[in-house]
Amino acid sequence: MNKIYIDGLGLVEGHFSGVGQYILGIIRGLDEIIEDAKYNKRDYPEIYVFIPKNSVERFRSFNFKHIYYKTLPFSFRVISFLWYRNLTFPIDLFLGKGKYIFPRFVDMRLSFSKSDELVVFDLSYELYKQFSDDKNAEFLSREVRRSINNTKKVIAISKNARKEIINFYKLDPKKVVVATPAVDPKLFYRRSNEEIDKVKRKYEIEGDYILALSNLEPRKNLKSLIDAYCKLPKEFTSKVGLLLVGVNGWKTDKLFKHIIKKVNEGYNIMRPSEFVTDTDKPAIISGAKMLVYPSHYEGFGMPPLEALACGTPVITSNNSSLPEVVGNVGVMVPSNNIDLLAKEMLNYLRNIDKITKRTIIDGPAQAYKFSWKNSAQIFLNNLGN
């Protein structure tokens, strides 16, 4: 098999986005496939992740066993600048011939051929521009179409995303395949009360809480969640806070003003004292009464899957890919129905012990239907086809 080269910029950037998590998961799945192949004396691919010259330490921190790296002769900042303007040099002139995978919407220039695989996570930049960062939506609207036309296969991360990509770009269905995200069972499992208490002290989280886990941006619909929470009877809001975990996104001014207003009215709406690490996230999820994820639209929706893996009850929206993620575990409501969301949150709180007991069994069973190794194999199976 030819050498495989994977764009690693999303893997080594400072803040780990959902795109970065996906790239890491797929590469770890590929690492596992190669490990199995070596053990069973089967042929296996030679895989390189190409990264900026100043990102080697970050790459090495992931401790891959069989995945190697190649450095590009520029810093992360310079390559990002060139990529955003479609001015990257033909990277195969530097790296050589092989199979090229671009896992973050947009490719880089090649001299010898089309790219082999391109990952398109969702179409929020086309279908929900009102929730997107304006400049980023303009960039993706222009460059994703060009990149799709220049690739052999498009990888979608859910069945719903695949359908939208085919319909919007008028593609042959054979060109688009699905390789879903997953959760790592070695990381996402229900944590002990002792670990939960330790992590809560670290982030200065007091008392019981309902968890919202997402970037703070309009598409995540956090204002509706806040309004639904504030509709709950005082006997519940006085005992259970609302914890918002996630980095600041865009168009957040109105959201922050709304949070401050509700806090001044006496509602316990909290944020952690510092950025929550991936290592601590499962304990924060495990400690929540429930995770509520009322997003208007998702390409997949990792937080509900992570919560189910930890046995934490989930309420989410009934749109886009989210029904695929939660299956029959949890409750789904229309993202624009605040009253119904509040009603379901109240029902959960009134029956939380019974619902949690059931989710501890059914949640991991649903979450582990998704596998990084299986999705990585889909990437390999579709190279060159």
N, C-alpha and C positions, 0 to 999 in steps of 0.2 A: 504493500500500500504506500502511496506517496506520503510525504511529510504533511502534517496538518498544522496550519498556523491559525491561531485564534487571537483576535484583537483583545488585548488585556487592559485597555485604558480604564474601562469601567470597574475592573478588579482592583486597581491600585490607586484610585482617586481617594481623597481624604475622607469624605463622608460616604459611607456605604449606603447607596440607594437600593431600591428593589431590583434595579438592573444589575447592580454589583452582586447582590445576593444570588441572583439567578446565575450569573456567570460563574461564581464560586461553586454553586451547587452542581452545575453541569460539569465543571472541570474535576471536581471531586468524584463525580460519577464516572467520568472517563478514567480517572486514576484507579478507581476500584475495578473497572473492566480490565485494564491492563494488568493489574495485580492478579486477577483470576486467570488471565491468559498466560502469564508467565508461570504461574503455579501449575497450570494444566498443560504447559508446553505447547501452547497454540501461538499462531502469529498474532502480533499486536501492532498497532500504529505507533509511529514516532510523532509525538505531539509537542509543539512549542507554543507558548504564549508570548506574543511580542509586546514589549512594554517600553516606556521611556527610559532613558539611561539613568535617571535619578530615582527609579522605582524598584530597584533590585531588592533592597532590604524589605520593603513591603511585600513583594512577591514571595520571598523566602519565608516570611512569617507564616505562610499558609501550610508549610511543611508537606507539600506534595511529594509522593514517592517516585512517580514515573513521568511527571509532567515537567518539561524543561522551559527555559525562557530564552528569548533573543531580545537584545536591546536595540532600540532605534536611536540614532545619533542626535536626539534632541531631548529637551526636558519635557515634563508633563505639560507645563504651561504652553510651550511652543507648539507641541503636537496638537493640543486641544484647540489652540488658536487657528492652526492650519486646517484641522478637521472641520471646524465650525464654518469655515469659508470654502470648503471643498478645494483646498490648495495643497493637500498632502502630496508628497512626492510618490511615485509608483513604488510601493513598498516591496513588491516582489523583485525589483531590481536590486534591492539590498538583501532580502531574505532568501530569494531563490524561488524556483517553481515548487508548487505544492497545492494542497487544498486549503482554501482560505475561508474562514468563518468570521463573520462580523456580527457580534451578539448585542448590538445596542442601536437598532433602528437604521443606522446610516453606515455605509461602507467607507473604505479608503480606496484611493486610486491604485489600479493594477495595470501592468503593461501586457502581460502574457494572455490573460483570459478574464472571463467574468468571475466574480466571487462565487463560491460554491453554496454558501448558506448565509442567510441574513435573518436575524431575529427581529420581528416586529411585535412589540408587547401589547399594544392596544391602539385604537384610533381616536383617543381623546382629543388630539390636536386637530382632528377634522370634524368629529361628531359632536364634541363638547368644547368648542373653542372658548366659550364664556367662562369655563373653569380652568383654563390653561394660562400659563405665562405667555404673554402675547408674542414676545420675540422667539421663544422656543417653539411655539406653535407655527409661526411663520417659517422658521428654519426646517422643522420636520415636514410641514406640508410640501415644501419644495424638494427637500433632499430624499425623503423616504421613497417617493414615487420614482425618482431617478435610480435610487439604489435597488429597488425592486426590479426595475427593468434590466438591471445589470447583474442579477444573481440567478443562479440555477434553481435554488429552492428557498422558499420562505418558511421560517419556523414561527408558528403561532404558539401562544402559551395556554390556550384554552380552545374548546370547540366553538364557543361563541366568538372569540377573537378571529378564529380561522374563517368563520362564515362572513364576518364583517369585512375582513381583508379581501376575500374572494369577490364579494359583491361590490365593494367600493372601488377596487382597482381593476375589476373585470378580468380576473385571472382564471386560468385553467385550474380547476380544483386539484389536479395532480401536482401542481407546483407548490401547494401549501400543505404542510403537515403540522401536527401538534406534538409538542414536547413540553409537558406541564412542569411548573415548579413542584417542589416537594418540601418536606421538613426532615431534618436529620434526627432520627429517633435517639441517637446518642446525646443530643442536646435538648430536644423538646420532649420532656416528660414531666409528670407532676412532681414538684419538689416538696420537700418536707417543710413542716411548719417552722422548724428552726432556721432553715435556709431562707424561707420567705421573710421571717422577722429580721434576719440579718440584713437582707437586701433593702427592706423597707427602712431600716435605720440609716443605711448608707445614703439613701436618696431623700431622707426626711419625709417619708410618707407616713401619715398618721391615720390609724383607724381602718375601717373597712372601706372598700371602694369599688365602683363600677369603672371598668377600664375602656378607654378609647386609645387605640394604638395605630397611629398613622401620621404621615406628614401633615402639617397644618396648612391646608390649601382648600380652595372652594369645593373641589370635586368630592372631598371626603365628607362634606355635609355636616360638619361639627356643630354649626349653629343650631341645626335641627335637633341634634343630640342634646345640646345644652338646654334648649327649650323643652324637650321631652323630659329631661331629668328634673327641671324646675317645676314641671306639672305634677310630679310625684307628691303624695301626701307628706307633710312635714315629719310625720312619725318615722318615715324612711330616710328622707334627705338629712335629717338631724343625726342619723346614725351611719349613713353610707354616703361617702363623697363621690365625686366624679374626677377621675384621674386622667389627664391628657398627656400621653407619652408620644413624642415625635418631634422632629425638627421643624423649624419655621420654613414654610414654603413661600408662596406668593399670594398677593391680594388678601393679606391677613388683617389689615387695619380695622375693618368693621368687626371681624371676629374678636380681636383683642379688646375692642371697646365694649363689645357685648359681654365678654367674660368679666371685665372689670365691673360692669353694671350689675351683673348677677352676684358677683362676690360681695359688692357693697350692699346688696339686698339681703345678704346673710347666707347665701348658698356656698357649700363647701366644694368649690371647683379648684383642683390642684394641678400643679406640674411638678415633676421631680426637680430636685435641687441641682442636678447636673445631667449631662447626656447619659442615657442608659446604654450600657454596653451590651453586645450580643450575648455575652456570658451571663449577664444578670437578667436578661429579658424573660427567660422561662420562669424564674422565680416570681417576677412581677406579674406575669400572666397567671401563674398558679395561685397567687394570692388574691386575685380579683374575684368578686362575687360573680361577675359575668364580663364578657367582652361585647361591646356594642359597636357595630361597624356599619353605619347607615349610608354608605357611599352611593353617590349618584351613578357611578360607572366604574368598572374595573376590567382590566385585561385578564386578571386572575383573582387576586385578593389573598395575599399571604397571611395577614393577621388572623382571620377566622380559622385557617388551617392550623396555625401555630397554637391557637387557643384550644382547639379540639384535641390536638396532640397532648396538651397538658391537662386535659379533662376539665377545662373551664367552659361553662355554658356560653353559647353564642347567640346573639340576635344580630341579624344583618339584613341587607336589602334583598329584594327578590328580582333584581335586574342583572343584566349582562352575564358575566361568568359566575357570579356568586352562588347560584343554585348548584352548579357543578362542584363547587368547592365544599359546601356544607352537606350536600346530599339530603338525607332525611334526619340529620342531627342538627338541632337548633331550630330557631324560628326566623322566618323571613317576612319582611313587611315592605310596602312601597316606600321609597326614600322620601317622598314628599308628604307622607301622612304622619305628622307629629303626634296626633292624638293616639293613633294605633300603636306607634312606637312606645309612647308612654304607658299605654295599657299593657303591652307585652313585658316591658321592664318591670312594671308593678307585679304582674303575675309571676315573673321569675323571682322577685324578692320575696313574695309571699310563700313560694314553694321551693326556695333555693336549695334546701337540703336534699329534697327528693330529686330535683332536676340535676344537681351536681352529682349525686350518686349514679344516676343514669349516664351522664356525660362522661364520667371517669371510665366507663366501660365502652360506650359507643363512640366517643370522640376519637380516641387513638385508632380505633378500627377504621373509621372514615379517613383520618389523616394519613394512615399508612397504606392506603390504596394508591397513593402517589409516591413515586420513587425517583430519586436523582439518577440512580444507575440505569433504570429503564429509559428515562428521558435522554440520558447521554447516549444510550444505544441507538435511539432514534436518530440522533445526529450522525452517528457512524453509518447507520443503514442507508441514509439518504445522500451521502457524499458521492458525487459522480453520477447520480441518477438523473 
